[in-house]
Amino acid sequence: MRNLGRVPPTVELLLWSGCPSHERAREQLAGVMAELGLDPASVTERAVESDEEAGRLGFVGSPTVLVDGRDAVDSAGAPAALTCRLYRRRDGSPSPLPDTEDLREALARAIDSEGGPQ
């Protein structure tokens, strides 16, 4: 990681144990972060296990990636729920994982706004 003393974005992976896609989400996120010069080991994982917690966090399904506290992929007003998340990839196809390009853009925006890794 090439940080030059700058603070990298805070990245959280929110998961619900009832969804099987979190391991693949973890791998996908780690790959994008490494590509952008961020440390994948810095990701905080949080298990969301109740409807109350889902509501408090604005959790719209598992997996959800937060970058500096904001959902990396616009959830378009979806209600908070303890459920598996269904993403729409850029080609329009449904997926249990976000489009890699959406993650890349969210992380790059956070890096740019903080003058992150160079």
FENPEUR-V624113 format. One record per run of one state. SS is the DSSP state (alpha for helix, beta for strand, coil for the rest). FROM is the first residue (numbers start at 0). TO is the last residue. If there is no record, write none. Layout:
BEGIN
ss:SS from:FROM to:TO
ss:SS from:FROM to:TO
END
This chain:
BEGIN
ss:coil from:0 to:9
ss:beta from:10 to:14
ss:coil from:15 to:20
ss:alpha from:21 to:34
ss:coil from:35 to:38
ss:alpha from:39 to:41
ss:coil from:42 to:42
ss:beta from:43 to:46
ss:coil from:47 to:49
ss:alpha from:50 to:56
ss:coil from:57 to:60
ss:beta from:61 to:61
ss:coil from:62 to:62
ss:beta from:63 to:66
ss:coil from:67 to:68
ss:beta from:69 to:70
ss:coil from:71 to:82
ss:beta from:83 to:83
ss:coil from:84 to:85
ss:beta from:86 to:87
ss:coil from:88 to:92
ss:beta from:93 to:94
ss:coil from:95 to:98
ss:alpha from:99 to:113
ss:coil from:114 to:117
END
